[in-house]
């Protein structure tokens, strides 16, 4: 498969995964009393898939090399956390908020750096990535520190963070993954 075709596939899957994150976030905000164990399996599966996409994206050649520049190691980390969440549901339930908060914060920090790089590349909408990444990072910190004792409120906060993460990744996928056809 040529590089152009591979990049198109990865970009489309990246966008689809972003939309799935948005849908999961909306679901959790609408049904905050959902089973945390079910959330572990859903999130674990999504993290494994998302990690595989990030790793695949790392090995593609997009024009700006912005969207996937940190994704080899982060993809492996996401897959490992996904496997742990599925395999050790009881353990993961206790740590889900802390681990998830750290993952969201880490991804937001990578996207903040990416937005600065996008500005250097001359992308006009770099500031939108920065703004969504900053908000996502703040929400990630909140998920980590667990400001609410009520499980339902925390699930709403987790749902909101997943929705923001989906929006952030959707925006990054649309704005920074550029496919430029070779003119050979």
Secondary structure by P-SEA (a helix, b strand, c coil): ccaaaaaaaaaaaaaaaaaaaaaaaaaaaacccccaaaaaaaaaaaaaaaaaaaaaaaaccccccccccccaaaaaaaaaaaaaaaacaaaaaacaaaaaaaaaaaaaaaaaaaaaaaaaacccaaaaaaaaaaaaaaaaaaaaacccccaaaaaaaaaaaaaaaaaaaaaaaaccbbbbbbcc
